[in-house]
């Protein structure tokens, strides 16, 4: 850009909102639960959980795209997810994996409430 014009700063767009994650967040709100979102549970790795209740060492993963060959179902991503869940287990986290359908039915929030006692 030799004409004296400055380049616009690169903006990082937020990830697309997941219907299941947003609905689960509402279920938590109405249940009086305050999980942390996009929680980094593994120092030194980029692993993040959709929702976490750190005091209880509980992670909640909303698995999207289960019927449309979504990201979690592709071989390389599935393997990465296996590593992520193994690291969570090694660090003694309880991981509850649910689908968007389970969130919509209320089953997911019921499982989390039971896990929290």
C-alpha positions as CSV (number, residue, x, y, z in Angstrom):
1,X,0.0,0.0,0.0
2,X,2.4,2.6,-1.2
3,X,-0.3,5.3,-1.7
4,X,-0.2,6.4,1.9
5,X,-3.4,4.5,2.9
6,X,-3.3,2.5,6.1
7,X,-4.6,-1.1,6.2
8,X,-7.7,-1.7,8.2
9,X,-7.0,-3.7,11.4
10,X,-7.8,-7.4,11.1
11,X,-10.8,-8.2,13.2
12,X,-11.5,-11.7,14.6
13,X,-15.2,-12.5,14.2
14,X,-16.8,-14.4,17.1
15,X,-17.7,-18.0,16.3
16,X,-21.2,-18.6,15.1
17,X,-23.6,-19.1,18.0
18,X,-24.8,-22.6,18.5
19,X,-28.5,-23.1,19.0
20,X,-27.8,-25.9,21.6
21,X,-25.3,-23.8,23.5
22,X,-27.5,-20.7,23.6
23,X,-30.5,-22.7,24.7
24,X,-28.5,-24.5,27.4
25,X,-27.2,-21.1,28.7
26,X,-30.9,-20.0,29.0
27,X,-31.8,-23.3,30.8
28,X,-28.9,-22.6,33.2
29,X,-30.0,-19.0,33.8
30,X,-33.6,-20.1,34.6
31,X,-32.2,-22.8,36.9
32,X,-30.0,-20.4,38.8
33,X,-26.8,-22.0,37.5
34,X,-23.8,-19.9,36.5
35,X,-21.4,-21.9,34.4
36,X,-18.3,-20.5,32.8
37,X,-18.4,-20.6,29.0
38,X,-15.5,-21.6,26.7
39,X,-13.6,-22.7,29.8
40,X,-9.9,-23.6,29.3
41,X,-9.5,-26.6,31.6
42,X,-6.1,-27.8,30.4
43,X,-3.2,-25.5,31.0
44,X,-0.8,-25.4,28.0
45,X,-3.4,-26.7,25.6
46,X,-6.1,-24.9,23.6
47,X,-8.8,-27.3,24.9
48,X,-12.0,-25.5,25.9
49,X,-15.2,-26.8,27.2
50,X,-18.5,-25.3,26.2
51,X,-19.6,-24.9,29.8
52,X,-17.8,-25.5,33.1
53,X,-18.7,-25.6,36.7
54,X,-15.1,-25.5,38.0
55,X,-15.9,-25.8,41.7
56,X,-17.5,-29.2,40.9
57,X,-15.0,-30.1,38.2
58,X,-17.9,-30.6,35.8
59,X,-17.6,-29.9,32.1
60,X,-20.6,-29.8,29.7
61,X,-20.1,-30.2,25.9
62,X,-23.0,-29.5,23.5
63,X,-22.2,-31.8,20.5
64,X,-23.7,-30.2,17.4
65,X,-24.0,-31.6,13.9
66,X,-24.8,-35.1,15.0
67,X,-27.1,-35.8,12.1
68,X,-25.4,-33.7,9.4
69,X,-21.8,-35.0,9.5
70,X,-20.8,-32.0,11.6
71,X,-17.3,-31.1,12.7
72,X,-17.3,-33.5,15.6
73,X,-18.1,-36.4,13.3
74,X,-15.2,-36.0,10.9
75,X,-12.3,-38.4,11.5
76,X,-9.6,-35.8,12.3
77,X,-11.9,-33.7,14.5
78,X,-13.3,-36.8,16.2
79,X,-9.8,-37.8,17.1
80,X,-9.0,-34.3,18.5
81,X,-12.2,-34.5,20.6
82,X,-11.1,-37.9,22.0
83,X,-7.8,-36.3,23.1
84,X,-9.6,-33.4,24.7
85,X,-11.9,-35.7,26.7
86,X,-9.0,-38.0,27.7
87,X,-7.1,-34.9,29.1
88,X,-10.3,-33.9,31.0
89,X,-10.5,-37.4,32.5
90,X,-6.8,-37.4,33.4
91,X,-7.4,-34.1,35.2
92,X,-10.4,-35.7,37.0
93,X,-13.1,-33.6,35.3
94,X,-16.5,-35.2,34.9
95,X,-17.6,-34.5,31.3
96,X,-21.3,-34.6,30.3
97,X,-21.7,-34.7,26.5
98,X,-25.2,-33.9,25.1
99,X,-26.8,-33.2,21.8
100,X,-28.9,-30.2,20.9
101,X,-31.9,-32.5,20.9
102,X,-31.1,-33.4,24.5
103,X,-30.9,-29.7,25.4
104,X,-34.2,-28.9,23.7
105,X,-36.0,-31.7,25.6
106,X,-34.7,-30.5,29.0
107,X,-32.7,-33.8,29.5
108,X,-29.3,-32.0,29.4
109,X,-30.1,-29.5,32.2
110,X,-31.7,-32.3,34.3
111,X,-28.4,-34.3,34.0
112,X,-26.4,-31.3,35.0
113,X,-28.6,-30.6,38.0
114,X,-28.2,-34.3,39.1
115,X,-24.5,-34.2,38.6
116,X,-24.2,-31.0,40.7
117,X,-26.3,-32.6,43.5
